[in-house]
Amino acid sequence: MRPIDERAIRASFRNASRKEVSSLTLPADFAELDFENLDYLGWFDPKMPRRAYVVAEVDDGLVGVLLQRTEQRTARRAQCAWCDDVTLRNDVQFFSARKAGAAGRKGDTIGTLICENFGCSANVRKLPPLAYEGYDRELARDLRMLRLQEHVASFLGEIG
């Protein structure tokens, strides 16, 4: 992900009102973020613990969405729909997002399971275990990074 500033983030939101966008709080460590190792930027609003935000590059443009985290935890170990991680012990949480435009004003939403700490970018950058002799672990890691970007773009595209 290329470095972005606060103005670009606020202008990128598709499913949030002007008031919601103006009241969002950036991550505390925003100035120190390593955008080169992020496939998307995800964070929780410290003023509203159930509210989260995701911003990603999609088709050379920036797309931001407002998410709501469910109050209930998943009963069993779930798999993140974005990074497809099955080996790490990260908690996965259900997030919903209001659709953009008229559909969102009618109350239409979509949801997905995402790593609770938005750690997908770090997960896919870890070398996978050796599956068999001659297995190209670096290529497998690169493919996981590409799939993560595709999954995020697909979810953001469904919002409108």
LINZI-V372733 format. One record per run of one state. SS is the DSSP state (helix for helix, strand for strand, loop for the rest). FROM is the first residue (numbers start at 0). TO is the last residue. Records with the same first field share a line. If there is no record, write none. Layout:
SS = FROM-TO, FROM-TO
//
This chain:
loop = 0-4, 11-11, 13-16, 23-28, 32-33, 37-39, 45-46, 58-59, 69-90, 98-99, 105-107, 115-118, 125-135, 159-159
helix = 5-10, 17-22, 29-31, 34-36, 100-104, 119-124, 136-158
strand = 12-12, 40-44, 47-57, 60-68, 91-97, 108-114
//
